[in-house]
């Protein structure tokens, strides 16, 4: 099947202020509409289009320690280019070195972000807990909860229309032809066979490397989705994160930039979660509890949201985002 990339989506930008029911997370009704005010997952004035103009065909197995091309719009409206080494993509909240100037592991960097009180505040803001009157939550807060979630026993091994709508809360859309093939065609049948081989009740921190490595069922499912016309690497990953929220992470350009574009992201993140006897996994669950989120929000989603909220403004304002 053809994998030719479409031209970037040129539809008008939107602010996502459409009417949604009030957010009810862990029995807490924020009274706010479920909308987002910042990018990719979450309805933003500057959404994250997919397919990616800076494509990365293997977000879970990157060979991306090479230099990255950053496009910037010049004063006269022309496109100027500069080359920035990947280590410069780190921001102050996730620096690559410690006070002695020695390299810090991904686990140490993520734990440093979680140790900041802002992490819990960002989670509450994202999920619409305790918002002031008139404030709104992010549309992405419904990603794992819409229609009861993508990993319900009765639908865990089949892609549903609710799953396709759920990824729209993260500001990506599956084109109609690809959606019909995933829902009703041969791709959907092949995907279901692969999903049946991917554990639905295991956290990434507890799984074996065989569940995530090259040619695993998860890897093959990602490749199958990515092979559909109009489904980029970001969307393919989000669809799988919807079906296996405990095992497979949401991974987009903002998070990829924030974590430094590591090689073999799935395996690298798994190692970080397990380091030190599982300290990072434990701290993610602690922050989830402190924010008042339900257990249906996985440790991976806590990590994703915290990192995304921390880096989203820098990603846009400091030239990370290709323009």
Secondary structure, DSSP 8 states (H G I E B T S, - for coil): ---------------------EEEETTEEEEEEB--SSSTTS--TT---SS-TT--S-TTS----S-EEEEEE-TTS-EEEEEE-GGGG--GGG-SB-TTS-B--HHHHHHHHHHSTHHHHHHHHHHT-S--TT--B-GGGGTTTGGG-TT-TTTTTS--HHHHHHHHTTT----HHHHHHHHHSHHHHHHHHHHTTS-SS--GGGS-GGGTSTTSHHHHHHHHHHTSTT--HHHHHHHHHHH-TTTS----HHHHHHTT--SSHHHHHHHHHHHHHHHHHHHHHHHHHHHT--TTS-HHHHHHHHHHHHHHHHHHHTT-S--
